[in-house]
Amino acid sequence: MNINNRITKLFNIKYPIIQAGMVWVSGYKLASAVSNCGGLGLIGAGSMKPELLREHIQKAKSKTDKSFGVNIPLLRKDAEELINVVIEEEIKIVFTSAGHPGKYIEKLKSNNCVVVHVVPSIKYAKKAEEVGCDAIVGEGVEAGGHNGLDEITTMCLIPELVDVVNIPVIAAGGIADGRQIAAAFCLGAEGVQIGTRFAATIESSAHENFKRRIIEAKDNDTILALRKIGLIRMLKNDFSLRAVKADMDGKNELSLKELLGSKRERLGIFDGDEIEGAMEAGQSSGLITEILKVEQVFEKLIIEYDSVVNSLHNL
């Protein structure tokens, strides 16, 4: 995988592979391991208070001298506090999601931060470019966790985004092996963001039950639920199936929020409750069959990518 493009230059990385900033999964161990392998590791601030984020940033700095960043969901009430920590700790790469980046981009840019926003559709991609984002992550509905209500697939979303924005597009949603990385580049992406594959690694901070459920999953073992309060893709279990039934029964937003509660993600991902937890994972779970070290994941991704690219040259 010998790629030198706008994404590798923007982040000063060897490979245009970004590890998604996932709640309860991507702490300093995972982020630093990915960066040490030549990709871009992201600390997932969505499940951290400001001082815990500071701790993870400082620990990541002690583990790697390579580029790494922080993902901040902007809908969090303490989003500005998290951003202040990022600035104080002199982190120069910030991925934002779940909100409008325009509210904070001037502050981030004035502190020389590269800003990348996660989008599910053309509408939000154009807004991100207009306010000054340096790149976007186009995330298809195959992705684990919160998804766009239009349910646009990665295969359709990426070329549509490439056609309408001038900034680099990073493909996300359902990507877990080198064949899919090659496909994303064929669609016009200049990088990929990978979540679930990195969630099922040794360095991931997720519970072993969650990791095991990922590698046991088949093609139809994830499900979309809770459209009225923010579409979420999860592994099938008692909770997620009840959530789907609540959708089908026409439950209102208040009832759905009560069903979800405040700590379902932690319960499933970090505490490993296979019955009542929200075990957020993508459709790529069906491709993941073993828990590996991050270094081994990179080796596989690169071998798979090179193999498929070489085979295309022979067509």
FIGU-923622 format. One line per field, with one value per residue (C-alpha): x, z, y; residue in three letters. Coordinates in steps of 0.001 Angstrom, whole numbers, always signed. Example, Ala and Ser with C-alpha at 12.3 -4.5 7.8 and 13.67 -1.06 7.14 Angstrom:
<pts>
c1 <- [+12300/+13670]
c3 <- [+7800/+7140]
c2 <- [-4500/-1060]
residu <- [ALA/SER]
</pts>
This chain:
<pts>
c1 <- [+0/+2094/-255/+644/-2423/-4189/-5185/-1721/-299/-3043/-2412/+1268/+624/+1975/-1318/-4678/-6345/-8148/-9406/-12831/-13213/-15639/-17244/-15928/-13558/-10893/-8802/-5101/-4030/-5950/-5258/-1509/-1254/-2943/-733/+2397/+1379/+1265/-2440/-4289/-5535/-8415/-9299/-13069/-14096/-17786/-17564/-15103/-15328/-12861/-10244/-10393/-9838/-6811/-5458/-5868/-4242/-1230/-909/-1156/+1662/+3804/+3077/+3585/+5423/+3169/+58/-3138/-6381/-9581/-13186/-15738/-19524/-20763/-24157/-22528/-23351/-19673/-18410/-16757/-14972/-13664/-12492/-10719/-8828/-7807/-6490/-4704/-3025/-2004/-3782/-3901/-6327/-9994/-12811/-16292/-19615/-23269/-23736/-22750/-18989/-19550/-20128/-16545/-14498/-13193/-11872/-10244/-8792/-7368/-5400/-4095/-6284/-7148/-10916/-12750/-16507/-18508/-21492/-24245/-25399/-24604/-26493/-24241/-21109/-21692/-22262/-19019/-17081/-18735/-17707/-14099/-13608/-10426/-11992/-15137/-15888/-18758/-20351/-22756/-25590/-23578/-21680/-22176/-23653/-25586/-26494/-28114/-31887/-31705/-29893/-27560/-25089/-21342/-21262/-23671/-22644/-18926/-19068/-21947/-19838/-16748/-18801/-20017/-17179/-13605/-12152/-10935/-13511/-12815/-15039/-16620/-19316/-18905/-15167/-13145/-10685/-8262/-10663/-13055/-10275/-9451/-13135/-13373/-10473/-12118/-15171/-13027/-12256/-8750/-8878/-10965/-12232/-12572/-14475/-15745/-12591/-10512/-13090/-12310/-8593/-6430/-5822/-9502/-10892/-14189/-15300/-14268/-17954/-18462/-15394/-16543/-20005/-18420/-16355/-19313/-21626/-22876/-24084/-27523/-26589/-26859/-30061/-31203/-33435/-34721/-35229/-37243/-34415/-31406/-30996/-28593/-27042/-26439/-25776/-28979/-29813/-32801/-32502/-32049/-34931/-37174/-36107/-37109/-40476/-40986/-40344/-42839/-45420/-45196/-43864/-43278/-39914/-40327/-41021/-38049/-35741/-36920/-36246/-32745/-31870/-28605/-25961/-26948/-23768/-21524/-23571/-23082/-19663/-17672/-19492/-20208/-23912/-25005/-28705/-29485/-26561/-26536/-23742/-23080/-21321/-21403/-22391/-18699/-18934/-19754/-16261/-14396/-13534/-10742/-9507/-6097/-3459/-3638/-318/-1789/-4869/-2653/-624/-3817/-5319/-2201/-1744/-5422/-5289/-2123/-3512/-6731/-5008/-2522/-5369/-7108/-3940/-4153/-7721]
c3 <- [+0/-1331/-1257/-1068/-1296/+386/+3405/+4121/+3786/+5875/+8835/+8174/+8134/+6102/+5358/+4733/+7385/+10244/+13336/+14291/+17610/+19292/+22714/+25361/+22767/+21595/+24464/+24379/+23957/+20720/+19295/+19935/+18562/+15303/+14946/+15608/+12715/+10299/+10424/+12320/+15770/+17314/+20988/+21330/+23639/+23444/+26593/+28483/+30863/+30096/+32671/+31564/+27982/+29149/+30848/+27702/+25526/+27827/+27958/+24166/+23879/+26049/+23780/+20336/+18629/+15579/+14652/+16540/+17046/+19056/+18015/+19694/+19308/+19207/+20718/+24074/+26602/+27507/+23905/+24379/+27513/+25563/+22789/+25350/+26603/+23032/+22502/+25857/+25122/+21667/+19698/+16071/+14561/+15557/+14132/+14925/+14631/+15706/+15344/+13295/+13118/+12344/+16013/+17017/+13832/+14201/+17643/+16404/+13286/+15272/+17198/+13983/+14189/+11198/+11397/+9859/+10157/+9861/+7487/+6325/+3238/+650/+2578/+5618/+3511/+1767/+5098/+6474/+3453/+3583/+7190/+6505/+7366/+5898/+5010/+5603/+6610/+4527/+6729/+5218/+7083/+7364/+10222/+13856/+16274/+15245/+11569/+9201/+8914/+5107/+5403/+2442/+1858/+1643/-1953/-3021/-599/-1358/-5120/-4530/-2024/-4236/-7024/-4968/-2607/-3264/+83/+584/+1344/+3810/+3398/+6442/+7181/+6748/+6001/+7654/+5107/+2371/-464/+855/+1211/-2473/-3351/-1396/-3358/-6601/-5534/-5123/-1409/-322/+2987/+5041/+8591/+10234/+13452/+14256/+13035/+15486/+18249/+18128/+18857/+21873/+22414/+22315/+25742/+25019/+27175/+26013/+25705/+23186/+21195/+21204/+19983/+17047/+15915/+16372/+14314/+10881/+8017/+9530/+13189/+13391/+13377/+13086/+15794/+17504/+14373/+16173/+18569/+16346/+14261/+15910/+14480/+17138/+17467/+17975/+21599/+23915/+24199/+20499/+19512/+22084/+20627/+17128/+18431/+20126/+16762/+15034/+17762/+17117/+20535/+20930/+21486/+25243/+25476/+23272/+25326/+28488/+26868/+25792/+29127/+29768/+29946/+27449/+25396/+28410/+29594/+26320/+25115/+28304/+30894/+28477/+29243/+26305/+27186/+28162/+26662/+23426/+21638/+18822/+15889/+12101/+9404/+8868/+11992/+9617/+8118/+11437/+12735/+15267/+17902/+16809/+17818/+15934/+14264/+12905/+11614/+9677/+8212/+6997/+5603/+3611/+2263/+1247/-348/-2334/-3481/-4870/-6510/-8208/-9408/-10929/-12870/-14453/-15724]
c2 <- [+0/+2837/+5820/+9497/+11698/+14609/+12508/+11102/+14620/+16241/+13924/+13145/+9389/+6481/+4752/+6515/+4352/+6082/+4276/+5577/+7389/+4984/+5354/+2925/+1427/+3837/+5063/+5836/+2196/+1700/+5160/+5020/+1467/+2495/+5563/+3509/+1242/+4171/+5010/+7706/+6751/+8686/+8910/+8680/+11528/+10639/+8524/+10736/+13660/+16467/+15423/+11788/+12933/+14898/+11788/+9687/+12340/+12541/+8747/+8536/+11071/+8803/+5814/+7342/+10171/+9820/+11781/+11045/+12926/+13168/+12567/+14846/+14389/+17982/+17202/+16566/+19279/+19550/+19617/+22997/+21785/+18789/+21101/+23278/+20218/+19340/+22864/+22997/+19657/+20926/+18223/+19328/+16795/+16900/+14797/+16093/+14309/+14499/+18240/+21290/+21942/+25622/+26405/+25575/+25616/+29173/+28333/+25130/+26752/+29666/+27031/+25432/+22333/+20178/+19655/+16690/+16213/+12969/+13232/+10835/+12770/+15443/+18130/+17890/+17434/+20746/+22488/+21054/+22285/+25718/+26348/+25360/+21692/+20237/+16875/+14860/+11296/+9943/+7287/+4785/+3127/-99/+1550/+655/+3156/+6256/+6569/+9042/+8759/+8550/+5201/+5850/+3032/+3575/+2324/+5071/+7819/+8047/+8745/+11157/+13100/+13049/+14618/+17586/+18620/+19688/+18622/+15027/+12335/+9524/+6453/+4802/+2258/-1479/-1452/-4209/-5635/-4647/-5457/-2857/-287/-789/-456/+2797/+4252/+3149/+5166/+8268/+8234/+9232/+7413/+5010/+5135/+1733/+1119/-2366/-4153/-2100/-2580/-6303/-5934/-6644/-2918/-1983/-1023/-2798/-5743/-9207/-10173/-7384/-8397/-12024/-11068/-9245/-12220/-14577/-12361/-13393/-11247/-10570/-10186/-6383/-4379/-745/+685/+3851/+5953/+8629/+9451/+8773/+5634/+3162/-23/-2669/-6358/-8306/-9061/-8781/-5006/-4226/-6521/-4813/-1482/-2596/-3786/-413/+1265/-1016/-413/+3328/+4299/+8038/+9735/+9897/+6164/+5360/+7596/+5853/+2486/+3524/+5093/+6915/+4179/+1478/+1909/+1525/-1444/-3298/-2196/-1580/-3695/-6552/-7055/-9211/-9027/-5449/-3509/-1528/-3378/-925/-2584/-2427/-4889/-5576/-7758/-10605/-10303/-10314/-13761/-13281/-10851/-9602/-7111/-3821/-4633/-7874/-6036/-3634/-6495/-8178/-4976/-4173/-7710/-7877/-4433/-5172/-8518/-7099/-4118/-6444/-8655/-5626/-4802/-8255/-7880]
residu <- [MET/ASN/ILE/ASN/ASN/ARG/ILE/THR/LYS/LEU/PHE/ASN/ILE/LYS/TYR/PRO/ILE/ILE/GLN/ALA/GLY/MET/VAL/TRP/VAL/SER/GLY/TYR/LYS/LEU/ALA/SER/ALA/VAL/SER/ASN/CYS/GLY/GLY/LEU/GLY/LEU/ILE/GLY/ALA/GLY/SER/MET/LYS/PRO/GLU/LEU/LEU/ARG/GLU/HIS/ILE/GLN/LYS/ALA/LYS/SER/LYS/THR/ASP/LYS/SER/PHE/GLY/VAL/ASN/ILE/PRO/LEU/LEU/ARG/LYS/ASP/ALA/GLU/GLU/LEU/ILE/ASN/VAL/VAL/ILE/GLU/GLU/GLU/ILE/LYS/ILE/VAL/PHE/THR/SER/ALA/GLY/HIS/PRO/GLY/LYS/TYR/ILE/GLU/LYS/LEU/LYS/SER/ASN/ASN/CYS/VAL/VAL/VAL/HIS/VAL/VAL/PRO/SER/ILE/LYS/TYR/ALA/LYS/LYS/ALA/GLU/GLU/VAL/GLY/CYS/ASP/ALA/ILE/VAL/GLY/GLU/GLY/VAL/GLU/ALA/GLY/GLY/HIS/ASN/GLY/LEU/ASP/GLU/ILE/THR/THR/MET/CYS/LEU/ILE/PRO/GLU/LEU/VAL/ASP/VAL/VAL/ASN/ILE/PRO/VAL/ILE/ALA/ALA/GLY/GLY/ILE/ALA/ASP/GLY/ARG/GLN/ILE/ALA/ALA/ALA/PHE/CYS/LEU/GLY/ALA/GLU/GLY/VAL/GLN/ILE/GLY/THR/ARG/PHE/ALA/ALA/THR/ILE/GLU/SER/SER/ALA/HIS/GLU/ASN/PHE/LYS/ARG/ARG/ILE/ILE/GLU/ALA/LYS/ASP/ASN/ASP/THR/ILE/LEU/ALA/LEU/ARG/LYS/ILE/GLY/LEU/ILE/ARG/MET/LEU/LYS/ASN/ASP/PHE/SER/LEU/ARG/ALA/VAL/LYS/ALA/ASP/MET/ASP/GLY/LYS/ASN/GLU/LEU/SER/LEU/LYS/GLU/LEU/LEU/GLY/SER/LYS/ARG/GLU/ARG/LEU/GLY/ILE/PHE/ASP/GLY/ASP/GLU/ILE/GLU/GLY/ALA/MET/GLU/ALA/GLY/GLN/SER/SER/GLY/LEU/ILE/THR/GLU/ILE/LEU/LYS/VAL/GLU/GLN/VAL/PHE/GLU/LYS/LEU/ILE/ILE/GLU/TYR/ASP/SER/VAL/VAL/ASN/SER/LEU/HIS/ASN/LEU]
</pts>
